[in-house]
Amino acid sequence: MDLFDFNKALISHFLDKGCFDWRLHALERAAERGISLDHVMETLRQWDVLENEHDRKPFPTALIMGWNGQQPIHVVVAVDEDKEWVYIITVYEPDLDHFEPGFRLRKKP
């Protein structure tokens, strides 16, 4: 199976098994932005892939979107296919300065 399709069921399986790590950057940004880790984990249970970078090194990454109630949350994850591991890279609440209404598409510069 090609993980680089960011298969929701497979990534959710990794998360359910506890096969993930919080990168320090994600923890710092969540704290700075007042986003609880519980809300991030809830986002990671119900999400859609908005963007992916298959060629990103050392692992492919995806920008995913979920909801914390009425508030959208974006989370960047990286997936190590060989180790079956997910890395939570960063987290933020998107805004209309950078994203189109609906928060799914970046605004063009």
Secondary structure, 3 states (H helix, E strand, C coil): CCHHHCCHHHHHHHHHCCCEEECHHHHHHHHHHCCCHHHHHHHCCCCEEEEEECCCCCCCEEEEEEEECCEEEEEEEEEECCCCEEEEEEEECCCCCCECCCCCCECCC
